[in-house]
Amino acid sequence: MCSIMIHESSTVTDHGCSSWGRGLNESTNGLTRQDFSKESSFDNITGEDVDQVMNELKCYPQKTFNFRAPHEAFFDKIHQKFA
């Protein structure tokens, strides 16, 4: 299981006229819906619940990174640069 601590969250926005952003957006929405259904009430969702889902998404392997998690691709790149 991946466990990384992120203290600040960032927002990813979809560029409305750019088709390249839609696939990632739809994929992320689908993964998020596994934890929060459309019928979920935000009154019942805690900040800890959101943090857990964000951590799961950040650890999810992506095709863009040769099926590695984003943090794995990042640290591999850093290691290559400074090794």
LOLOZA-947582 format. One record per residue (C-alpha): y, x, z; chain; residue number from 1. Coordinates in pm, whole numbers, plus 50000, padded with zeros to 5 digits. Example, Ala and Ser with C-alpha at 12.3 -4.5 7.8 and 13.67 -1.06 7.14 Angstrom:
REM residues 2
     py     px     pz  mol  seq
  49550  51230  50780    A    1
  49894  51367  50714    A    2
REM end
This chain:
REM residues 83
     py     px     pz  mol  seq
  50000  50000  50000    A    1
  50345  50124  49914    A    2
  50590  50142  50199    A    3
  50941  50265  50133    A    4
  51254  50194  50326    A    5
  51565  50097  50137    A    6
  51873  50032  50348    A    7
  52100  49895  50080    A    8
  52012  49645  49813    A    9
  52151  49646  49464    A   10
  52195  49366  49217    A   11
  52052  49380  48868    A   12
  52234  49157  48625    A   13
  52117  49030  48290    A   14
  52349  49105  48001    A   15
  52362  48759  47847    A   16
  52371  48871  47484    A   17
  52118  49154  47520    A   18
  51761  49054  47450    A   19
  51623  49374  47600    A   20
  51703  49256  47953    A   21
  51529  48920  47937    A   22
  51170  49044  47959    A   23
  51226  49236  48281    A   24
  51424  48948  48425    A   25
  51150  48694  48348    A   26
  50880  48928  48479    A   27
  51069  48980  48805    A   28
  51125  48606  48841    A   29
  50752  48545  48797    A   30
  50661  48804  49059    A   31
  50918  48661  49300    A   32
  50780  48309  49249    A   33
  50443  48431  49381    A   34
  50608  48454  49723    A   35
  50883  48192  49695    A   36
  50790  47883  49498    A   37
  51057  47670  49332    A   38
  51002  47414  49607    A   39
  51081  47672  49880    A   40
  51374  47588  50102    A   41
  51611  47876  50166    A   42
  51650  47736  50518    A   43
  51297  47860  50592    A   44
  51328  48205  50430    A   45
  51436  48488  50660    A   46
  51602  48815  50571    A   47
  51277  48988  50665    A   48
  51092  48774  50408    A   49
  51339  48878  50140    A   50
  51315  49245  50243    A   51
  50935  49231  50218    A   52
  50944  49084  49867    A   53
  51208  49339  49758    A   54
  50985  49620  49885    A   55
  50686  49475  49697    A   56
  50890  49456  49374    A   57
  51016  49813  49415    A   58
  50657  49932  49454    A   59
  50520  49731  49159    A   60
  50396  49951  48871    A   61
  50598  49905  48552    A   62
  50509  49970  48190    A   63
  50846  50143  48145    A   64
  50732  50412  48390    A   65
  50381  50455  48245    A   66
  50247  50205  48499    A   67
  50388  50389  48797    A   68
  50615  50242  49060    A   69
  50985  50317  49013    A   70
  50998  50544  49318    A   71
  50697  50741  49190    A   72
  50866  50797  48854    A   73
  51188  50899  49029    A   74
  51024  51153  49258    A   75
  50811  51293  48974    A   76
  51132  51353  48777    A   77
  51299  51519  49076    A   78
  50992  51736  49134    A   79
  50988  51845  48768    A   80
  51356  51933  48778    A   81
  51343  52142  49095    A   82
  50987  52281  49084    A   83
REM end
